[in-house]
Amino acid sequence: MSVVGNNRVGIPIVLLHDAEGGVVTVETVDGELIRGLLFEAEDMMNLYIKKAVIVNQLDPGRSTSVDQVYIRGSRIMFIVLPEMLSKAPMFRRYVSAPSAPSHREIFSFRRRGACSTDAFFL
């Protein structure tokens, strides 16, 4: 589903772009946890993170601070985004479709005489 015009970019990518400038935590497929300031996110989920701290889960007591790190999108297991994005305006854009009347609603109309019994087929 396209969210942003002809760019064919979906909601996860738009959300990732909205997270630019915030602090994120990334786990790679190698088991490294990288936490830092998301400077740039590309459409292929490649991330450029500044002021990063890298922790290897095999040796959690040791961490490495780096000035900047570039992570290829295919090496990312998951990303923890800032909580402020849960209130992003793009989530208000989608309104749930009206649902079909339930079985109980159909029979409540019948009892009140709002419609004939032939109006609904179950």
C-alpha positions in Angstrom: 0.0 0.0 0.0 1.4 3.3 -1.0 1.3 6.1 1.5 3.4 8.8 0.0 2.4 9.5 -3.6 4.3 7.7 -6.4 7.3 6.8 -4.3 5.6 3.5 -3.4 6.8 3.8 0.2 4.8 1.9 2.8 3.9 2.8 6.4 7.0 1.2 8.0 9.4 3.2 5.8 7.5 6.5 6.5 7.6 5.7 10.2 11.3 5.1 10.0 11.8 8.5 8.2 9.7 10.2 10.9 12.1 8.7 13.5 15.1 10.6 12.0 16.5 12.9 14.7 15.4 10.5 17.5 17.2 7.9 19.6 16.7 4.4 18.3 17.9 1.0 19.3 18.7 -1.5 16.5 19.4 -5.2 16.9 21.4 -6.8 14.0 21.2 -10.4 12.9 24.7 -10.8 14.4 23.2 -10.1 17.9 24.6 -6.6 18.3 22.6 -3.9 20.0 23.2 -0.5 18.6 21.7 2.6 20.3 22.2 6.1 19.0 20.8 9.1 17.2 19.1 8.2 13.9 20.6 10.7 11.5 19.3 9.3 8.2 17.1 6.4 7.1 17.0 5.2 3.5 14.0 3.5 1.7 15.9 0.2 1.8 16.1 0.5 5.7 19.8 1.3 5.6 20.4 3.4 8.7 23.0 6.1 9.5 23.3 6.4 13.2 25.5 9.0 15.1 26.9 8.9 18.6 26.2 5.2 18.8 26.9 2.7 21.5 27.4 -0.9 20.3 26.8 -3.8 22.7 27.4 -7.4 21.7 24.9 -9.8 23.3 27.6 -12.5 23.7 29.6 -10.1 25.9 27.1 -7.7 27.4 29.6 -6.2 29.9 31.6 -4.6 27.1 30.4 -1.8 25.0 32.0 0.3 22.2 31.2 3.9 21.6 31.5 5.1 18.0 31.0 8.5 16.4 28.9 7.1 13.5 27.8 3.8 12.2 26.1 2.7 8.9 23.9 -0.4 9.1 22.7 -2.2 6.0 19.0 -2.8 6.0 19.3 -6.5 5.3 21.4 -6.9 8.5 18.7 -5.5 10.8 16.6 -7.8 13.0 14.4 -5.2 14.6 14.3 -1.5 15.5 13.0 0.2 18.6 11.7 3.6 17.7 11.0 6.6 20.0 7.6 6.4 21.8 6.6 9.8 20.5 5.9 8.2 17.1 2.9 6.3 18.5 1.0 9.6 18.2 2.2 10.2 14.6 -0.5 12.0 12.5 -0.2 9.3 9.8 -2.0 6.8 12.1 -5.0 9.1 12.3 -5.2 9.0 8.5 -6.7 5.5 8.4 -10.3 5.0 9.6 -11.7 1.5 10.0 -14.2 0.5 7.4 -17.8 0.2 8.7 -18.5 -3.3 9.6 -21.5 -5.4 8.4 -24.4 -5.7 10.9 -23.9 -8.5 13.3 -26.4 -11.4 13.7 -27.7 -9.8 16.9 -28.3 -6.4 15.2 -30.2 -8.0 12.4 -32.6 -9.8 14.8 -33.0 -6.8 17.0 -34.3 -4.9 13.9 -36.7 -7.7 13.2 -38.1 -7.7 16.7 -38.7 -4.0 16.7 -40.5 -4.2 13.3 -38.1 -1.9 11.5 -38.0 -4.2 8.5 -39.7 -7.3 7.2 -38.4 -10.7 7.8 -37.6 -11.1 4.1 -35.1 -8.2 4.1 -32.1 -10.1 5.5 -31.0 -13.6 4.4 -28.7 -15.4 6.7 
